[in-house]
């Protein structure tokens, strides 16, 4: 696995440990659009693993690819239905808390 990039995003809601939440609920549109610099190429259709602190990881495929050095964001990388995929919280999350999001190519 190679690190595509990482960014710290702010939670928009409180989530209790064990609850299910999706990325659309957890992060505002503005947060999901925040860009990070792609560290490696991630072409459309590439498999990636998205790790959000305090949530279970998610594997998916890239919707709109990025090349090394280009701006990338969850908004561009993830398919619309990935934003609605429910993930289980491994710890409590507080509204306003910064969560590290990392994306790795598989």
N, CA, C and O atoms as a GROMACS GRO file, in nm:
protein
  424
    1UNK      N    1   0.084  -0.118   0.000
    1UNK     CA    2   0.000   0.000   0.000
    1UNK      C    3   0.088   0.124   0.000
    1UNK      O    4   0.192   0.128   0.066
    2UNK      N    5   0.047   0.225  -0.074
    2UNK     CA    6   0.118   0.351  -0.079
    2UNK      C    7   0.024   0.462  -0.033
    2UNK      O    8  -0.094   0.462  -0.067
    3UNK      N    9   0.077   0.555   0.043
    3UNK     CA   10  -0.003   0.666   0.093
    3UNK      C   11  -0.036   0.761  -0.021
    3UNK      O   12   0.055   0.819  -0.082
    4UNK      N   13  -0.163   0.777  -0.050
    4UNK     CA   14  -0.208   0.873  -0.150
    4UNK      C   15  -0.208   1.012  -0.091
    4UNK      O   16  -0.168   1.109  -0.157
    5UNK      N   17  -0.252   1.024   0.034
    5UNK     CA   18  -0.252   1.152   0.102
    5UNK      C   19  -0.329   1.146   0.232
    5UNK      O   20  -0.395   1.047   0.263
    6UNK      N   21  -0.319   1.255   0.306
    6UNK     CA   22  -0.393   1.264   0.432
    6UNK      C   23  -0.432   1.409   0.457
    6UNK      O   24  -0.372   1.502   0.404
    7UNK      N   25  -0.535   1.424   0.539
    7UNK     CA   26  -0.587   1.557   0.572
    7UNK      C   27  -0.663   1.548   0.703
    7UNK      O   28  -0.716   1.442   0.737
    8UNK      N   29  -0.670   1.656   0.776
    8UNK     CA   30  -0.745   1.661   0.901
    8UNK      C   31  -0.876   1.736   0.872
    8UNK      O   32  -0.874   1.852   0.830
    9UNK      N   33  -0.989   1.668   0.897
    9UNK     CA   34  -1.121   1.727   0.873
    9UNK      C   35  -1.197   1.738   1.004
    9UNK      O   36  -1.174   1.660   1.097
   10UNK      N   37  -1.287   1.835   1.012
   10UNK     CA   38  -1.363   1.862   1.134
   10UNK      C   39  -1.499   1.794   1.130
   10UNK      O   40  -1.575   1.809   1.035
   11UNK      N   41  -1.529   1.720   1.237
   11UNK     CA   42  -1.658   1.649   1.248
   11UNK      C   43  -1.772   1.750   1.263
   11UNK      O   44  -1.759   1.848   1.335
   12UNK      N   45  -1.883   1.723   1.194
   12UNK     CA   46  -2.000   1.811   1.198
   12UNK      C   47  -2.104   1.765   1.299
   12UNK      O   48  -2.197   1.839   1.330
   13UNK      N   49  -2.088   1.642   1.351
   13UNK     CA   50  -2.187   1.585   1.443
   13UNK      C   51  -2.118   1.505   1.553
   13UNK      O   52  -2.002   1.467   1.540
   14UNK      N   53  -2.191   1.482   1.662
   14UNK     CA   54  -2.147   1.390   1.767
   14UNK      C   55  -2.183   1.248   1.725
   14UNK      O   56  -2.290   1.225   1.670
   15UNK      N   57  -2.093   1.154   1.752
   15UNK     CA   58  -2.119   1.013   1.724
   15UNK      C   59  -2.070   0.934   1.845
   15UNK      O   60  -1.957   0.952   1.890
   16UNK      N   61  -2.155   0.846   1.896
   16UNK     CA   62  -2.118   0.760   2.009
   16UNK      C   63  -2.048   0.635   1.958
   16UNK      O   64  -2.074   0.588   1.847
   17UNK      N   65  -1.961   0.581   2.041
   17UNK     CA   66  -1.893   0.456   2.009
   17UNK      C   67  -1.998   0.348   1.977
   17UNK      O   68  -2.096   0.332   2.050
   18UNK      N   69  -1.977   0.277   1.867
   18UNK     CA   70  -2.069   0.171   1.826
   18UNK      C   71  -2.179   0.217   1.732
   18UNK      O   72  -2.244   0.134   1.668
   19UNK      N   73  -2.202   0.348   1.723
   19UNK     CA   74  -2.304   0.400   1.630
   19UNK      C   75  -2.251   0.396   1.487
   19UNK      O   76  -2.130   0.393   1.462
   20UNK      N   77  -2.346   0.396   1.394
   20UNK     CA   78  -2.312   0.401   1.252
   20UNK      C   79  -2.328   0.544   1.202
   20UNK      O   80  -2.421   0.615   1.240
   21UNK      N   81  -2.236   0.586   1.117
   21UNK     CA   82  -2.240   0.720   1.059
   21UNK      C   83  -2.179   0.710   0.919
   21UNK      O   84  -2.093   0.626   0.894
   22UNK      N   85  -2.225   0.797   0.829
   22UNK     CA   86  -2.162   0.801   0.697
   22UNK      C   87  -2.084   0.931   0.682
   22UNK      O   88  -2.100   1.023   0.762
   23UNK      N   89  -2.000   0.937   0.581
   23UNK     CA   90  -1.912   1.054   0.563
   23UNK      C   91  -1.991   1.179   0.528
   23UNK      O   92  -1.947   1.290   0.559
   24UNK      N   93  -2.106   1.164   0.466
   24UNK     CA   94  -2.190   1.280   0.434
   24UNK      C   95  -2.242   1.344   0.563
   24UNK      O   96  -2.251   1.466   0.573
   25UNK      N   97  -2.276   1.261   0.662
   25UNK     CA   98  -2.323   1.312   0.791
   25UNK      C   99  -2.207   1.367   0.874
   25UNK      O  100  -2.219   1.471   0.939
   26UNK      N  101  -2.096   1.295   0.872
   26UNK     CA  102  -1.984   1.328   0.960
   26UNK      C  103  -1.912   1.456   0.920
   26UNK      O  104  -1.871   1.533   1.007
   27UNK      N  105  -1.898   1.480   0.790
   27UNK     CA  106  -1.825   1.597   0.742
   27UNK      C  107  -1.914   1.683   0.653
   27UNK      O  108  -1.987   1.631   0.569
   28UNK      N  109  -1.906   1.814   0.671
   28UNK     CA  110  -1.982   1.907   0.586
   28UNK      C  111  -1.927   1.903   0.444
   28UNK      O  112  -1.818   1.850   0.419
   29UNK      N  113  -2.002   1.959   0.351
   29UNK     CA  114  -1.957   1.967   0.212
   29UNK      C  115  -1.823   2.039   0.204
   29UNK      O  116  -1.733   1.997   0.131
   30UNK      N  117  -1.810   2.148   0.279
   30UNK     CA  118  -1.685   2.225   0.277
   30UNK      C  119  -1.567   2.139   0.322
   30UNK      O  120  -1.459   2.147   0.263
   31UNK      N  121  -1.587   2.059   0.425
   31UNK     CA  122  -1.480   1.972   0.474
   31UNK      C  123  -1.446   1.865   0.370
   31UNK      O  124  -1.328   1.838   0.345
   32UNK      N  125  -1.547   1.804   0.311
   32UNK     CA  126  -1.523   1.698   0.212
   32UNK      C  127  -1.451   1.750   0.088
   32UNK      O  128  -1.385   1.674   0.017
   33UNK      N  129  -1.464   1.879   0.062
   33UNK     CA  130  -1.400   1.940  -0.056
   33UNK      C  131  -1.258   1.987  -0.028
   33UNK      O  132  -1.186   2.023  -0.122
   34UNK      N  133  -1.215   1.988   0.098
   34UNK     CA  134  -1.079   2.032   0.130
   34UNK      C  135  -0.978   1.942   0.060
   34UNK      O  136  -0.989   1.820   0.061
   35UNK      N  137  -0.879   2.006   0.000
   35UNK     CA  138  -0.783   1.933  -0.082
   35UNK      C  139  -0.654   1.900  -0.007
   35UNK      O  140  -0.612   1.971   0.084
   36UNK      N  141  -0.595   1.790  -0.049
   36UNK     CA  142  -0.460   1.752  -0.006
   36UNK      C  143  -0.382   1.720  -0.133
   36UNK      O  144  -0.442   1.697  -0.238
   37UNK      N  145  -0.251   1.717  -0.124
   37UNK     CA  146  -0.168   1.688  -0.241
   37UNK      C  147  -0.149   1.538  -0.256
   37UNK      O  148  -0.106   1.471  -0.162
   38UNK      N  149  -0.180   1.486  -0.373
   38UNK     CA  150  -0.163   1.343  -0.399
   38UNK      C  151  -0.014   1.309  -0.398
   38UNK      O  152   0.065   1.371  -0.469
   39UNK      N  153   0.022   1.210  -0.318
   39UNK     CA  154   0.162   1.168  -0.306
   39UNK      C  155   0.201   1.064  -0.412
   39UNK      O  156   0.318   1.045  -0.442
   40UNK      N  157   0.099   0.997  -0.467
   40UNK     CA  158   0.120   0.896  -0.572
   40UNK      C  159   0.006   0.908  -0.673
   40UNK      O  160  -0.095   0.972  -0.646
   41UNK      N  161   0.023   0.848  -0.789
   41UNK     CA  162  -0.085   0.844  -0.888
   41UNK      C  163  -0.198   0.755  -0.836
   41UNK      O  164  -0.174   0.650  -0.777
   42UNK      N  165  -0.321   0.798  -0.858
   42UNK     CA  166  -0.440   0.719  -0.825
   42UNK      C  167  -0.539   0.735  -0.940
   42UNK      O  168  -0.628   0.820  -0.934
   43UNK      N  169  -0.524   0.655  -1.044
   43UNK     CA  170  -0.612   0.669  -1.160
   43UNK      C  171  -0.755   0.628  -1.129
   43UNK      O  172  -0.781   0.554  -1.034
   44UNK      N  173  -0.847   0.675  -1.210
   44UNK     CA  174  -0.987   0.634  -1.197
   44UNK      C  175  -0.995   0.482  -1.199
   44UNK      O  176  -0.935   0.416  -1.284
   45UNK      N  177  -1.070   0.427  -1.104
   45UNK     CA  178  -1.086   0.282  -1.094
   45UNK      C  179  -0.986   0.213  -1.004
   45UNK      O  180  -0.999   0.093  -0.977
   46UNK      N  181  -0.884   0.286  -0.956
   46UNK     CA  182  -0.785   0.226  -0.866
   46UNK      C  183  -0.850   0.193  -0.732
   46UNK      O  184  -0.940   0.264  -0.686
   47UNK      N  185  -0.805   0.086  -0.670
   47UNK     CA  186  -0.856   0.048  -0.538
   47UNK      C  187  -0.784   0.130  -0.432
   47UNK      O  188  -0.662   0.145  -0.436
   48UNK      N  189  -0.861   0.182  -0.336
   48UNK     CA  190  -0.805   0.259  -0.225
   48UNK      C  191  -0.869   0.218  -0.093
   48UNK      O  192  -0.978   0.161  -0.090
   49UNK      N  193  -0.798   0.248   0.014
   49UNK     CA  194  -0.849   0.227   0.149
   49UNK      C  195  -0.854   0.363   0.215
   49UNK      O  196  -0.755   0.436   0.219
   50UNK      N  197  -0.972   0.398   0.268
   50UNK     CA  198  -0.992   0.526   0.335
   50UNK      C  199  -1.001   0.499   0.485
   50UNK      O  200  -1.086   0.423   0.531
   51UNK      N  201  -0.911   0.562   0.560
   51UNK     CA  202  -0.909   0.548   0.706
   51UNK      C  203  -0.945   0.682   0.768
   51UNK      O  204  -0.873   0.780   0.752
   52UNK      N  205  -1.055   0.685   0.840
   52UNK     CA  206  -1.095   0.804   0.916
   52UNK      C  207  -1.074   0.769   1.062
   52UNK      O  208  -1.123   0.667   1.110
   53UNK      N  209  -1.000   0.853   1.134
   53UNK     CA  210  -0.975   0.827   1.276
   53UNK      C  211  -1.107   0.800   1.347
   53UNK      O  212  -1.206   0.869   1.324
   54UNK      N  213  -1.109   0.699   1.432
   54UNK     CA  214  -1.223   0.661   1.515
   54UNK      C  215  -1.336   0.593   1.440
   54UNK      O  216  -1.443   0.569   1.497
   55UNK      N  217  -1.316   0.562   1.310
   55UNK     CA  218  -1.415   0.487   1.232
   55UNK      C  219  -1.347   0.364   1.172
   55UNK      O  220  -1.226   0.360   1.156
   56UNK      N  221  -1.429   0.263   1.141
   56UNK     CA  222  -1.374   0.147   1.072
   56UNK      C  223  -1.329   0.190   0.932
   56UNK      O  224  -1.389   0.280   0.874
   57UNK      N  225  -1.224   0.127   0.877
   57UNK     CA  226  -1.176   0.165   0.743
   57UNK      C  227  -1.273   0.122   0.634
   57UNK      O  228  -1.358   0.035   0.655
   58UNK      N  229  -1.259   0.183   0.518
   58UNK     CA  230  -1.345   0.153   0.404
   58UNK      C  231  -1.257   0.133   0.280
   58UNK      O  232  -1.167   0.212   0.255
   59UNK      N  233  -1.284   0.028   0.204
   59UNK     CA  234  -1.217   0.006   0.077
   59UNK      C  235  -1.315   0.037  -0.036
   59UNK      O  236  -1.433   0.004  -0.028
   60UNK      N  237  -1.264   0.102  -0.140
   60UNK     CA  238  -1.348   0.140  -0.253
   60UNK      C  239  -1.260   0.160  -0.376
   60UNK      O  240  -1.141   0.129  -0.374
   61UNK      N  241  -1.319   0.212  -0.483
   61UNK     CA  242  -1.242   0.245  -0.602
   61UNK      C  243  -1.254   0.396  -0.627
   61UNK      O  244  -1.353   0.459  -0.592
   62UNK      N  245  -1.150   0.451  -0.688
   62UNK     CA  246  -1.144   0.595  -0.715
   62UNK      C  247  -1.245   0.633  -0.822
   62UNK      O  248  -1.255   0.568  -0.926
   63UNK      N  249  -1.320   0.740  -0.796
   63UNK     CA  250  -1.417   0.791  -0.893
   63UNK      C  251  -1.347   0.882  -0.994
   63UNK      O  252  -1.350   0.853  -1.114
   64UNK      N  253  -1.285   0.989  -0.948
   64UNK     CA  254  -1.210   1.080  -1.035
   64UNK      C  255  -1.064   1.075  -0.992
   64UNK      O  256  -1.029   1.120  -0.883
   65UNK      N  257  -0.979   1.022  -1.077
   65UNK     CA  258  -0.839   1.000  -1.043
   65UNK      C  259  -0.760   1.128  -1.023
   65UNK      O  260  -0.801   1.237  -1.063
   66UNK      N  261  -0.645   1.110  -0.959
   66UNK     CA  262  -0.549   1.219  -0.936
   66UNK      C  263  -0.409   1.169  -0.969
   66UNK      O  264  -0.378   1.051  -0.951
   67UNK      N  265  -0.326   1.260  -1.017
   67UNK     CA  266  -0.186   1.227  -1.043
   67UNK      C  267  -0.100   1.284  -0.930
   67UNK      O  268  -0.140   1.378  -0.862
   68UNK      N  269   0.016   1.224  -0.912
   68UNK     CA  270   0.108   1.269  -0.809
   68UNK      C  271   0.131   1.420  -0.823
   68UNK      O  272   0.159   1.470  -0.932
   69UNK      N  273   0.118   1.491  -0.711
   69UNK     CA  274   0.138   1.635  -0.710
   69UNK      C  275   0.012   1.716  -0.731
   69UNK      O  276   0.010   1.836  -0.704
   70UNK      N  277  -0.095   1.653  -0.778
   70UNK     CA  278  -0.222   1.723  -0.800
   70UNK      C  279  -0.303   1.730  -0.671
   70UNK      O  280  -0.279   1.656  -0.576
   71UNK      N  281  -0.399   1.822  -0.671
   71UNK     CA  282  -0.492   1.833  -0.558
   71UNK      C  283  -0.592   1.718  -0.564
   71UNK      O  284  -0.642   1.683  -0.671
   72UNK      N  285  -0.619   1.659  -0.448
   72UNK     CA  286  -0.717   1.552  -0.436
   72UNK      C  287  -0.804   1.582  -0.315
   72UNK      O  288  -0.763   1.655  -0.225
   73UNK      N  289  -0.925   1.526  -0.312
   73UNK     CA  290  -1.015   1.545  -0.199
   73UNK      C  291  -1.110   1.426  -0.192
   73UNK      O  292  -1.125   1.352  -0.289
   74UNK      N  293  -1.175   1.409  -0.077
   74UNK     CA  294  -1.274   1.302  -0.066
   74UNK      C  295  -1.385   1.323  -0.167
   74UNK      O  296  -1.436   1.227  -0.224
   75UNK      N  297  -1.422   1.448  -0.190
   75UNK     CA  298  -1.528   1.483  -0.285
   75UNK      C  299  -1.498   1.427  -0.424
   75UNK      O  300  -1.587   1.374  -0.490
   76UNK      N  301  -1.373   1.438  -0.467
   76UNK     CA  302  -1.334   1.391  -0.600
   76UNK      C  303  -1.306   1.241  -0.604
   76UNK      O  304  -1.343   1.173  -0.700
   77UNK      N  305  -1.242   1.190  -0.500
   77UNK     CA  306  -1.197   1.051  -0.502
   77UNK      C  307  -1.309   0.950  -0.484
   77UNK      O  308  -1.307   0.843  -0.544
   78UNK      N  309  -1.408   0.984  -0.400
   78UNK     CA  310  -1.511   0.886  -0.364
   78UNK      C  311  -1.634   0.897  -0.454
   78UNK      O  312  -1.672   1.006  -0.496
   79UNK      N  313  -1.694   0.784  -0.481
   79UNK     CA  314  -1.821   0.782  -0.552
   79UNK      C  315  -1.930   0.830  -0.457
   79UNK      O  316  -1.916   0.820  -0.335
   80UNK      N  317  -2.038   0.882  -0.511
   80UNK     CA  318  -2.145   0.940  -0.429
   80UNK      C  319  -2.199   0.839  -0.328
   80UNK      O  320  -2.230   0.876  -0.215
   81UNK      N  321  -2.210   0.712  -0.369
   81UNK     CA  322  -2.264   0.613  -0.276
   81UNK      C  323  -2.165   0.579  -0.165
   81UNK      O  324  -2.206   0.530  -0.060
   82UNK      N  325  -2.035   0.604  -0.187
   82UNK     CA  326  -1.938   0.583  -0.080
   82UNK      C  327  -1.961   0.681   0.035
   82UNK      O  328  -1.936   0.649   0.151
   83UNK      N  329  -2.007   0.801   0.002
   83UNK     CA  330  -2.035   0.901   0.106
   83UNK      C  331  -2.151   0.859   0.194
   83UNK      O  332  -2.162   0.905   0.308
   84UNK      N  333  -2.238   0.771   0.143
   84UNK     CA  334  -2.354   0.723   0.219
   84UNK      C  335  -2.330   0.588   0.287
   84UNK      O  336  -2.417   0.538   0.358
   85UNK      N  337  -2.214   0.529   0.266
   85UNK     CA  338  -2.183   0.400   0.329
   85UNK      C  339  -2.167   0.419   0.480
   85UNK      O  340  -2.087   0.502   0.525
   86UNK      N  341  -2.243   0.343   0.556
   86UNK     CA  342  -2.237   0.356   0.702
   86UNK      C  343  -2.116   0.283   0.758
   86UNK      O  344  -2.088   0.168   0.723
   87UNK      N  345  -2.044   0.353   0.846
   87UNK     CA  346  -1.926   0.300   0.912
   87UNK      C  347  -1.947   0.305   1.062
   87UNK      O  348  -2.012   0.397   1.112
   88UNK      N  349  -1.894   0.208   1.134
   88UNK     CA  350  -1.911   0.201   1.279
   88UNK      C  351  -1.801   0.280   1.348
   88UNK      O  352  -1.683   0.269   1.314
   89UNK      N  353  -1.841   0.361   1.446
   89UNK     CA  354  -1.745   0.439   1.525
   89UNK      C  355  -1.680   0.349   1.630
   89UNK      O  356  -1.749   0.280   1.705
   90UNK      N  357  -1.547   0.350   1.635
   90UNK     CA  358  -1.474   0.270   1.733
   90UNK      C  359  -1.454   0.347   1.864
   90UNK      O  360  -1.422   0.288   1.967
   91UNK      N  361  -1.474   0.479   1.858
   91UNK     CA  362  -1.464   0.567   1.975
   91UNK      C  363  -1.566   0.679   1.960
   91UNK      O  364  -1.617   0.702   1.850
   92UNK      N  365  -1.596   0.748   2.070
   92UNK     CA  366  -1.684   0.864   2.063
   92UNK      C  367  -1.618   0.973   1.978
   92UNK      O  368  -1.496   0.992   1.984
   93UNK      N  369  -1.700   1.043   1.900
   93UNK     CA  370  -1.655   1.156   1.820
   93UNK      C  371  -1.737   1.277   1.863
   93UNK      O  372  -1.860   1.268   1.874
   94UNK      N  373  -1.670   1.389   1.887
   94UNK     CA  374  -1.740   1.511   1.926
   94UNK      C  375  -1.749   1.608   1.808
   94UNK      O  376  -1.655   1.620   1.729
   95UNK      N  377  -1.862   1.675   1.797
   95UNK     CA  378  -1.879   1.779   1.695
   95UNK      C  379  -1.767   1.881   1.713
   95UNK      O  380  -1.740   1.926   1.824
   96UNK      N  381  -1.702   1.918   1.604
   96UNK     CA  382  -1.592   2.014   1.608
   96UNK      C  383  -1.455   1.951   1.624
   96UNK      O  384  -1.353   2.019   1.615
   97UNK      N  385  -1.452   1.821   1.649
   97UNK     CA  386  -1.326   1.749   1.666
   97UNK      C  387  -1.257   1.728   1.531
   97UNK      O  388  -1.323   1.696   1.433
   98UNK      N  389  -1.128   1.746   1.528
   98UNK     CA  390  -1.050   1.720   1.407
   98UNK      C  391  -1.017   1.572   1.396
   98UNK      O  392  -0.966   1.513   1.491
   99UNK      N  393  -1.045   1.514   1.281
   99UNK     CA  394  -1.019   1.371   1.257
   99UNK      C  395  -0.924   1.356   1.140
   99UNK      O  396  -0.945   1.414   1.033
  100UNK      N  397  -0.819   1.278   1.159
  100UNK     CA  398  -0.722   1.252   1.053
  100UNK      C  399  -0.782   1.153   0.953
  100UNK      O  400  -0.831   1.047   0.991
  101UNK      N  401  -0.778   1.189   0.827
  101UNK     CA  402  -0.827   1.102   0.719
  101UNK      C  403  -0.707   1.069   0.630
  101UNK      O  404  -0.639   1.159   0.580
  102UNK      N  405  -0.682   0.940   0.611
  102UNK     CA  406  -0.574   0.897   0.522
  102UNK      C  407  -0.632   0.810   0.412
  102UNK      O  408  -0.724   0.732   0.433
  103UNK      N  409  -0.574   0.825   0.294
  103UNK     CA  410  -0.617   0.746   0.178
  103UNK      C  411  -0.493   0.674   0.125
  103UNK      O  412  -0.391   0.737   0.097
  104UNK      N  413  -0.503   0.542   0.113
  104UNK     CA  414  -0.392   0.460   0.064
  104UNK      C  415  -0.435   0.385  -0.060
  104UNK      O  416  -0.549   0.339  -0.069
  105UNK      N  417  -0.345   0.372  -0.156
  105UNK     CA  418  -0.374   0.290  -0.272
  105UNK      C  419  -0.348   0.144  -0.236
  105UNK      O  420  -0.259   0.115  -0.156
  106UNK      N  421  -0.426   0.054  -0.294
  106UNK     CA  422  -0.411  -0.090  -0.265
  106UNK      C  423  -0.347  -0.161  -0.383
  106UNK      O  424  -0.326  -0.282  -0.377
   0.00000   0.00000   0.00000
